[in-house]
């Protein structure tokens, strides 16, 4: 490799933005570009995004990054992606079967309920580590096949490709030469046996997904293929890593160090802890494959929360704050909750399309309870931000069931973590230090470190210099004790939503 060919460009394809982050040989960010994405909700509970839009935005950001650093300096690409979102396309033409079905979409809830009614829940969770829920990709892939004429028979003949967004991007980056995904994304489909590390025949039969339609599964840190046929992007750039965004963020924080639990705050939130065994009987959480670094497989214990930043955005729109400029809105979301001593007994349960971990109730709907005449906008905003912290804490509480679980620090990233008030509240509630990444692009950072490992065959000690720096929020233990009562009241509000009392 030429001495000046030392830049890794990480594509981070999320729900609301497609980003390209260029990192130099020391792991420093030297260029960042972003393209906005839109979400479509054609029916209640349906959430989708055109695959062509996701691809176009990702390629546009990639072209900008390559141009900014110079193609001659690019040593490789990495991909991190929104997980569970499923897409299908015709192998010969590359045309999509229809829009990608978002991870947030609940259109397959009836099929998931039918699986539960048939007594398949325990069997599926034992093999995949995942609770039966419309969040995961398998039921979405089934829906995609059912949505087109002769979908299943075409898939059986290998004429249809089904995958997560990493496989869609890779296929297009390599002009159709590489049809692969990595272990982390495969483990989110509910079609992958996490104990044996393979697509499972019994699960494929249960979901009606032909093996011929699925990508080959490769380690997260791996040479997946080379760029080919892209305008303004040279042929021959190696794609060296692919990972689900939450998995990549966990690796970017602390390379999976035990006790360093990760929480990504975004549209939704993912709380993930590295563990050494697949203890799949914890039914309130997902046991998943965190990554395969090319040498060993690491498991992860995870709780997925569908509405955190998304719920705050909804509330700001309803209260008029959404009309503020971005900087003014960020200031308001920090100052308003601090301007009042409490929520005056208001609790916001943001089950806008159901509840995720640890409740897994897709029939629940959101509520704002405890309203009184004295409640003002500041109290409502505080209730929305507190709801983020409570949902994170609910998942951490469930994680304590796992024999390998440790919590020495909560490593956090994502847009809402810029809110100092929220971070301090989270630290006080949990009673542990919250470590906020000093860069926002943790998913891209983690994917780039995986690529660097594939490029240089580096060990964890060598890679540690690339991991993120953090700002610490130290818990106030006196306040921690006081907040336990509020947390219990929050859980009572959740129980009312689950019991259909709202």
Order of alpha helices (4+ residues) and beta strands (2+ residues): beta-beta-beta-beta-alpha-beta-beta-beta-alpha-alpha-alpha-alpha-beta-alpha-beta-alpha-beta-beta-alpha-beta-beta-beta-alpha-beta-beta-beta-beta-alpha-alpha-beta-beta-alpha-beta-alpha-beta-alpha-alpha-beta-alpha
